[in-house]
Amino acid sequence: MTTDRNLRAGLTAASARLKEVNSPELATYVDTVLSVGTFRVRESAAGDNLTIRLPITARDHIKQAAADMGVDLTSVVEEGFRQFLAGDFTVRTANRDRRGAAQAKVNLNVRPSEALHTQVAQTGTLPMHVAADYLMKVFRTGPYADNYEGKTLKPGKERIPYVPRHVREQIRAAAGGRASLDIEEAFTKALAGEIALTAPVWADSADMVPFKVRPNDDLFDQVKDLLKDVKGVTPMHVGIAYLLEKYGIDPAATS
């Protein structure tokens, strides 16, 4: 069975071969497929509608935050399914609201991959519960808001660091639409002294491309102040270096 990994490797090889035989236009089509992550084509074929029940404030916050960040909610749910199946995400045990305090529940609809939906269902946990919990965790709302001192961080202005093209592709594939949130995580750890304040060093900078993210402005400014005496390192350097470490991406690799 073709997996994401070997399908991507095959497409990369096909692009290289097309360039060797002087067919750059055809190679461009293959490169486009790689750059937008559609090497998930088999796994991500849309399935039936999945209705997710959420507290109304959580639903509204998730939709607004996703729109502000340009994030597709179906891709976030699919990433939640993958993490759940890999054992990297566990659904919280729901706490009952005290009488009279429960919020009205409303629907949020997505169309995740049929294959992922089926695999989650086969574990005995309802896919709706996995999706709801993961969305609230990613967007820091509902029961997860307290983990961030009871407040939700607002997406900041667009930041556009430049990274090698193959690195951008790997980050997009691994982060599942939450790279901005991962960078905020990096900023929080940097301010707490938990990670090194370093800039990534690229083995090949011949094909650098923009990577758009929107981390919270207040966190960005705090890290900028932290780095005022550190030469050659910016907040986005710290954020990108953290993404590389978190997702096991080698900055020394050339492709």
C-alpha positions in Angstrom: 0.0 0.0 0.0 1.3 3.4 -0.9 1.9 5.6 2.2 2.3 9.4 2.5 6.0 8.9 2.9 6.8 6.8 -0.2 4.2 8.6 -2.3 6.0 11.9 -1.6 9.4 10.3 -2.3 8.1 9.0 -5.6 6.7 12.4 -6.6 10.0 14.0 -5.7 11.9 11.5 -7.8 9.4 12.0 -10.7 10.0 15.8 -10.5 13.8 15.3 -10.7 13.5 12.9 -13.6 11.3 15.2 -15.6 13.8 18.0 -15.1 16.6 15.7 -16.3 14.7 14.9 -19.5 14.1 18.6 -20.2 10.4 18.7 -19.2 10.4 21.5 -16.6 6.8 22.4 -17.3 5.6 18.9 -16.3 8.0 18.9 -13.3 6.3 22.1 -12.1 3.0 20.3 -11.8 4.6 17.6 -9.7 6.3 20.3 -7.5 2.9 22.0 -7.0 1.4 18.8 -5.8 4.2 18.4 -3.3 4.1 22.1 -2.1 0.4 22.0 -1.2 0.6 18.7 0.5 -1.8 16.8 -1.8 0.5 13.7 -1.5 -2.2 12.9 1.2 -4.6 12.3 -1.7 -5.5 8.7 -0.8 -5.9 9.1 2.9 -7.6 12.5 2.7 -10.4 11.6 0.2 -13.4 13.3 1.9 -15.8 11.0 3.7 -19.3 11.6 4.9 -20.2 14.6 6.9 -19.1 14.5 10.6 -21.3 16.5 13.0 -19.4 17.7 16.0 -21.3 18.9 19.1 -19.6 21.8 20.9 -20.5 24.5 23.4 -21.7 27.5 21.4 -18.9 29.8 22.6 -16.3 27.1 21.8 -17.8 26.6 18.3 -17.8 30.3 17.6 -14.3 30.8 18.8 -12.9 27.9 16.8 -14.6 29.1 13.6 -13.3 32.6 14.0 -9.8 31.6 14.9 -9.6 29.2 12.0 -10.8 32.0 9.6 -8.3 34.5 11.1 -5.5 32.1 10.6 -6.5 30.7 7.2 -6.8 27.2 8.7 -9.0 24.5 7.2 -10.9 22.8 10.1 -11.2 19.5 8.3 -7.4 19.3 8.1 -7.2 20.0 11.8 -9.7 17.2 12.6 -7.7 14.8 10.4 -4.5 15.7 12.2 -6.3 15.1 15.5 -7.4 11.6 14.2 -3.8 10.8 13.2 -2.5 11.9 16.6 -5.2 9.9 18.4 -4.5 6.8 16.4 -0.7 7.2 17.0 -1.3 7.5 20.8 0.0 11.1 20.8 -3.4 12.6 21.8 -5.8 11.4 24.4 -9.4 12.6 24.7 -10.0 14.3 28.1 -12.7 12.7 30.3 -15.6 15.1 30.1 -16.6 16.9 33.3 -20.3 17.4 33.9 -21.3 21.0 34.1 -23.0 22.0 37.4 -26.7 22.3 37.2 -27.8 25.5 35.4 -24.3 26.2 34.1 -24.1 24.1 31.0 -23.9 25.9 27.7 -26.1 25.2 24.8 -24.5 22.7 22.3 -24.4 23.5 18.6 -23.1 21.6 15.5 -19.9 22.1 13.6 -19.7 20.1 10.4 -16.5 18.8 8.7 -15.8 16.1 6.1 -12.7 14.2 7.3 -11.1 11.3 5.4 -13.3 8.2 5.4 -10.3 6.0 6.2 -9.3 8.0 9.2 -12.9 8.3 10.4 -13.3 4.5 10.2 -10.0 3.8 12.0 -10.9 6.0 14.9 -14.4 4.5 15.1 -12.8 1.0 15.3 -11.0 2.0 18.5 -14.4 2.3 20.3 -14.1 6.0 20.8 -16.6 8.2 18.9 -14.9 10.2 16.2 -17.1 13.1 17.1 -15.5 13.1 20.6 -12.0 13.0 19.3 -12.7 15.8 16.9 -14.3 18.0 19.4 -11.6 17.6 22.0 -8.8 18.1 19.6 -10.3 21.2 18.1 -10.8 22.7 21.6 -7.2 21.8 22.5 -5.7 23.3 19.3 -7.7 26.5 19.5 -7.4 26.9 23.3 -11.0 27.0 24.2 -13.5 25.0 26.3 -11.8 23.0 29.0 -8.4 23.8 27.5 -8.6 27.5 28.0 -7.6 27.2 31.6 -4.3 25.6 30.5 -3.4 29.0 29.0 -4.4 31.1 32.1 -8.0 31.2 31.1 -7.4 33.4 28.0 -7.3 32.7 24.3 -4.4 34.2 22.3 -5.5 36.3 19.4 -3.7 35.6 16.1 -1.2 38.3 15.3 -0.1 40.1 12.2 1.3 38.1 9.3 5.0 37.1 9.7 6.8 35.8 6.7 10.1 34.1 7.4 11.9 32.5 4.5 12.9 28.8 4.6 14.1 26.3 2.0 11.2 25.0 -0.1 11.5 21.4 1.1 11.5 22.5 4.7 8.3 24.5 4.2 6.7 21.4 2.7 7.7 19.2 5.6 6.5 21.7 8.2 3.1 22.0 6.4 2.7 18.3 6.3 3.7 17.7 9.9 2.0 20.7 11.6 -1.4 20.0 10.1 -2.4 23.6 9.9 -1.2 24.6 13.4 2.3 26.0 12.7 1.3 29.4 14.1 0.2 27.8 17.3 3.4 25.7 17.5 5.4 28.9 17.1 3.5 30.5 20.0 4.4 27.3 22.0 8.0 28.0 21.1 7.7 31.6 22.2 6.2 30.5 25.6 9.0 28.0 26.1 11.7 30.6 25.1 10.3 33.1 27.7 10.4 30.3 30.3 14.0 29.5 29.5 13.1 26.0 28.3 14.6 26.1 24.8 17.8 27.5 23.3 17.6 30.9 21.5 19.2 29.9 18.2 18.7 30.4 14.5 18.5 27.5 12.1 21.4 27.0 9.7 20.4 25.8 6.3 22.7 23.5 4.2 21.3 25.0 1.0 19.7 28.4 0.7 19.4 28.5 -3.1 15.6 27.9 -3.1 14.2 30.0 -0.2 10.4 30.6 -0.1 8.1 32.5 2.2 6.3 30.7 5.0 3.4 32.7 6.3 2.3 32.4 10.0 0.4 34.5 12.5 1.7 34.0 16.0 0.3 36.3 18.8 1.8 39.8 18.7 2.2 40.1 22.4 4.2 36.9 22.6 6.2 37.9 19.5 7.1 41.3 21.1 8.1 39.6 24.4 10.5 37.3 22.6 11.8 40.2 20.5 12.7 42.0 23.8 14.3 38.8 25.2 16.5 38.7 22.1 17.6 42.3 22.1 21.2 41.4 23.2 21.4 38.2 21.1 23.0 39.0 17.8 21.6 37.4 14.6 18.6 35.7 16.2 15.0 36.9 15.7 11.7 35.6 17.2 10.9 33.8 13.9 14.3 32.2 14.0 13.4 30.8 17.4 10.0 29.7 16.2 11.3 27.9 13.0 14.1 26.2 15.0 11.5 24.9 17.4 9.3 23.5 14.5 12.3 21.7 13.1 13.1 20.1 16.5 9.4 19.3 17.2 8.9 17.6 13.9 12.3 16.0 13.5 13.2 18.0 10.4 16.9 18.2 9.6 18.0 21.7 8.6 21.3 20.3 7.2 19.4 18.2 4.6 19.3 19.6 1.1 16.0 18.0 0.0 
